Amino acid sequence: MQSEKIIEMEGICKSFPGVKALSNVDFALRKGEIHALMGENGAGKSTLIKVITGVYEKDAGRIVIDEKPIHFKSPQEAQNSGIGTVYQEITLCPNLTVAENMFIGRGRNAFVQWKEMNAKAAKLLSSLGIPASPTQELSSCSLAVQQMIAIARAVDMDCKVLILDEPTSSLDEDEVKKLFELMRELKARGVGIIFITHFIDQVYEISDRITVLRNGELIGEYAVSELPQIELIAKMMGKTLDDVTKIRKHEPVTSKASIPVFESKALSSAAGVRPFNFTIQKGEVNGFAGLLGSGRSESARAIFAADKVTGGEVKIKGKRVKIKTPLHAMKQGIGYLPEDRKGDGIIDELSVRDNIILALQVMKGFFKPFSRKQAECFSDEFIKSLKIKTPSVNTPISSLSGGNQQKVILARWLLTNPGYLILDEPTRGIDVGTKVEIQKLVIKLAEGGMSLTFISSEIDEMLRTCSRLIVMKDREIVGELAGMNVTEHDVMHAIAQGGER
């Protein structure tokens, strides 16, 4: 029966030092449904999932699975009971093969049956359309493919509940379609799926019901067909949503004689990006537009020298300079917020304070440390101005929500007072309200004279913020779009036609 409940949670409470993460929350998942769990970062979504799967122990409340009260003491117990989970941040082992990652921890024998394991992995990869070999090292796979492998690992067991925490954040359109096909197939088999995402359109495409959390409290449970998108966003934010169409991109006032803040000629890198010419003016917001794998991030990393520069010439304000390392770039007034927040951005074991001052401390030199008072003064300023939700400056950054972690990294670069700031997927995996805040901040910074390159997989977001789009395909620049009236259709047409001879 569709109405049969697999999971029922009543009055769930969970607190951490200084934070009440969940307060008397109810939640129910039915057999054969896709249930979206929605809320801004810090709403309690991930905490609720970790209570279900035994990562956290609840402070109060009751959990029933298949009409039996349960109390998982570990994720392994949850997994053994048929609950598969794929978290937002990929937690696989890059030094192992694809097959080893898919089956690690599941063997009951003393010896691994390699041939059998690889054959089973190959069959599963093929059925899901994942372009990877069972024997290749995971680190050689793209971020998107790694995400699909993590999903395949969770699906492989005879699961009755599948929890997907931001599974599409690193996937392109075709890969999302494949995932949704799989989700619908599992739903037809009676599997209950909890789907967490910040892509509102995807919620309405794939989900049956929505539960909304805000500030650790239950706002309500709704049938998708009965909750318009604008009402969902309002419930998530706790207020009427500002019309995002009112965000107006900033048009820099330049002349033909203007000297670019940054200019490159035939710049290339070891990451395979083809030699490209690029300029950005003072107060301009431009962006690299293209599909996943088009070379957007590689181009940004080449500008910042995050990948080894193999050729080309760079000028800062008309003066030729050599930028061979990120430190060289930083000293030339360039900042870079990376695409991979977990791997290249935050330092898990450090506090919010130490993460914020990190870039400025690197520029100053570690043998000339800031005093604790200076560091806390810097941190307090940006915690207040960026509205970073944290119990204190001493809180480990790993305990913050994804959106607040992103704000901390943004604060890190703003503290260096860069003339040119590159933002690669700054709003990926964060809530609608924080997305709007960051978009507005980008425009404000540009109006103050900062130059910014904004990269996003969401074209509508780039259209709201960028006055000029550099179109990329197959790791080379194939076109450019500028002006206030550029449409999403214009961008997709330029990508599709780009490079055709």
C-alpha positions, 0 to 999 in steps of 0.5 A: 500500500502506498500509504504504509509508513516505513518510518515514523518519527515523533517529538524528535529533539536534539541539541548541541552546545549552544544550539538546539538543532531539532525541537519536537519534530515529527516526520513520516516516510511512506512506502513507495514515495519520494519525500522532499525534506526542505529548509534553509541551511541550519534548519535541521535537515541533516541533523534529522537524517543523522538521528534516523541513521544512528550518527547522532543519538536523539535527546527525546522522541520516538522512532518507529520503522516497520511498526517497530520502535528502533534505536540505531547506535551506529550507521552500520546498524541502520544500513543492516536494516535496509537504510541506505544514505548518500550524504552531500559531501562524498565520503569515499576513498580516493585511493581505492578502486571504484569496485572497492569503494562500492563494496568496502565493508560488506564482505563477510569472508576473510578473502575478497573475491576480486573477480566476482566483486568487479563483475558485480560492480561492472553490471551495476555501473552499466545499469546506472549508465555510470562512465567508470571502470570497476578497476580504475582508481576513484581519484581518476573520476570526476566529482560528478562520477564519484557522486554517482558511484556513492549513490550506486553503493547505497542502492546496491543493497536491498534497501527499503529506505534511500536517503539522498542528501544533495545528490544532484549538486555535482551532476549535469542535466543528463546525469540528473535524468539518470538519477531520477529514472533510478529513483522512480524505479526504486519508488515503483518497487516500494522503496521510500526515498528521502530527498534533500536538495536546494534545487526547487524545480527538482523537488517539483519534478520528482517528489510526492510530498514535502516536509519543511523545517525552519530553525530546527522546528517542523513548519508542516508537511504538504502534498507537492500538488498543493504547495506552490513554489513561492509558498514553499520558499516563503515557509522555508524563509519564514517571510515573504520572499523578496522577488529575486528578479529585483536583483539587478546586475551591475553594469560597469562604466568603462571606455575603450581606453579603460585598462583591465584590472586583469588581462590574460593572453593565451593562458593555459594550465596543466589541467588541460584548459586550452589557451584563452584570452580574458579580461575583466574591468573594474567593477565588472561581474562576468562569468564562465558559462558552460556545461559540466566539464566545459572548462569553467573551473579549470579556467578560473583555477588557471587565473589563480594558478591553483593548477600549474600554469603552462603558458600565456601572459598575465597583466594586472592593471596594464602591468605584466606580472608572473603568477605561478602560485596561488600566493603570487595571485593573492599578493596581486590582489586576486581571491578565489573561492573554490568549487569544492568547498569540502576539499579545497575550502574549509579546514575542518579541524580549525575554528571559524576564526582561524578559517576566516583569517587563514588567507590574510595570515598566509599573505602576512607569513606564519612567523608573524601571527595575528594576536588573538584579539586582532583575529577575533576582531576580524572574525566578529566583523564578518560574522556580523556583516555576512550574518554567519550563524555560529555559536562563537568564533571558536566553533569548529567550522565542520559543525556549521551548515553548508551555507554558513561554511560558504560564508566563512570562506567568502569572509576569508577572501573579503578580509584580504580586500581583493581587487579581483575575486573569483567565485566558483559555484558560491551558492551550490548546495545552500538554501534559497535565502542565502543564495539571494544574500550572496547574489546581492552581495556580489552586486554590492561589491561590484558597485564598490569597485571590486571585479568579480568572476561568478561561476554557477551551474544555474544559468538564471543565477548568472543572468541575474548577476553577470553583465558579461558571460564568457561561453565555454565548450570542450575546455575552450572559449567559444563565444561571449554574451553581454547586456541586460537582456541576455536570456537563458535561451541565448546562453544555451544556444551559444553553448550548443552552437559554440565551436561548430565549424 
